[in-house]
Amino acid sequence: MLSALAALLPADVPTITLLAMGSISLVTFLHAFLVLWTLRDLMLRTTSFLAMICGVLVVAVVPVAGFCLYVLLRPSQTLVQRQLMAKINALLPSEQSA
């Protein structure tokens, strides 16, 4: 992919070629990072395989906007946090029995 893009750039200006290749590499790295971070975050927050697939696909297809949408719609607590809250609520006396 990078070599195909390099063919489109003027060969007589190495600075522009270097900047273009660096920019493309940075965008590619950022895209991969967002997809992998989303997958990791989803694995910590849900056991639903369908939710994991949908979340990763949204971020992969529409990188920045999809990531922002994912952050807004993701579950608010991780699985560990939900389990901990359930244990705390089971240990504390309920206010209804008082």
C-alpha positions as CSV (number, residue, x, y, z in Angstrom):
1,M,0.0,0.0,0.0
2,L,2.8,2.4,0.9
3,S,4.7,1.7,-2.3
4,A,1.6,2.4,-4.4
5,L,1.2,5.7,-2.7
6,A,4.9,6.5,-3.1
7,A,4.5,6.0,-6.8
8,L,2.0,8.9,-6.9
9,L,4.3,11.3,-5.1
10,P,7.0,13.3,-6.9
11,A,10.3,11.4,-6.7
12,D,12.4,14.6,-7.1
13,V,11.2,16.0,-3.7
14,P,12.3,13.5,-1.0
15,T,11.1,15.7,1.9
16,I,7.5,15.6,0.6
17,T,7.7,11.9,0.1
18,L,9.1,11.3,3.6
19,L,6.4,13.5,5.2
20,A,3.7,11.7,3.2
21,M,5.0,8.3,4.2
22,G,5.3,9.3,7.8
23,S,1.8,10.7,7.8
24,I,0.3,7.6,6.3
25,S,2.2,5.4,8.7
26,L,0.9,7.5,11.7
27,V,-2.7,7.3,10.5
28,T,-2.4,3.6,9.9
29,F,-0.9,3.1,13.4
30,L,-3.6,5.2,15.0
31,H,-6.3,3.3,13.2
32,A,-4.9,-0.1,14.3
33,F,-4.5,1.2,17.9
34,L,-8.1,2.4,18.1
35,V,-9.4,-0.9,16.8
36,L,-7.3,-3.0,19.2
37,W,-8.1,-0.7,22.2
38,T,-11.8,-1.0,21.4
39,L,-11.5,-4.8,21.3
40,R,-9.7,-4.9,24.6
41,D,-12.2,-2.5,26.2
42,L,-15.1,-4.6,25.0
43,M,-13.6,-7.8,26.3
44,L,-13.4,-6.1,29.7
45,R,-17.0,-4.8,29.6
46,T,-19.2,-7.5,28.0
47,T,-19.4,-11.2,27.3
48,S,-21.6,-10.7,24.3
49,F,-19.7,-11.8,21.2
50,L,-22.1,-9.8,18.9
51,A,-21.5,-6.6,20.8
52,M,-17.8,-7.1,20.4
53,I,-18.0,-7.7,16.7
54,C,-20.3,-4.7,16.2
55,G,-18.2,-2.4,18.3
56,V,-14.9,-3.3,16.5
57,L,-16.6,-3.1,13.1
58,V,-17.9,0.4,13.8
59,V,-14.4,1.6,14.8
60,A,-12.7,-0.2,11.9
61,V,-15.1,1.2,9.3
62,V,-15.4,4.8,10.6
63,P,-12.2,5.2,12.7
64,V,-12.5,8.5,14.6
65,A,-16.2,9.0,14.5
66,G,-16.8,5.3,15.2
67,F,-14.5,5.4,18.2
68,C,-16.3,8.5,19.6
69,L,-19.6,6.8,19.1
70,Y,-18.3,3.7,20.9
71,V,-17.0,5.7,23.9
72,L,-20.5,7.3,24.2
73,L,-22.4,4.0,23.9
74,R,-20.2,1.5,25.7
75,P,-21.2,-0.1,29.0
76,S,-20.4,2.2,31.9
77,Q,-18.8,-0.5,34.1
78,T,-16.5,-3.4,33.5
79,L,-17.5,-6.9,34.3
80,V,-15.3,-6.8,37.4
81,Q,-16.8,-3.6,38.6
82,R,-20.4,-5.0,38.2
83,Q,-19.5,-8.2,40.1
84,L,-17.9,-6.1,42.9
85,M,-21.0,-3.9,43.1
86,A,-23.3,-7.0,43.3
87,K,-21.2,-8.4,46.2
88,I,-21.2,-5.0,48.0
89,N,-25.0,-4.7,47.6
90,A,-25.5,-8.3,48.8
91,L,-23.4,-7.5,52.0
92,L,-25.0,-4.2,52.8
93,P,-28.4,-4.3,54.5
94,S,-31.1,-3.0,52.2
95,E,-32.9,0.2,53.1
96,Q,-36.3,-1.5,52.4
97,S,-36.1,-3.9,55.3
98,A,-35.6,-1.1,57.8
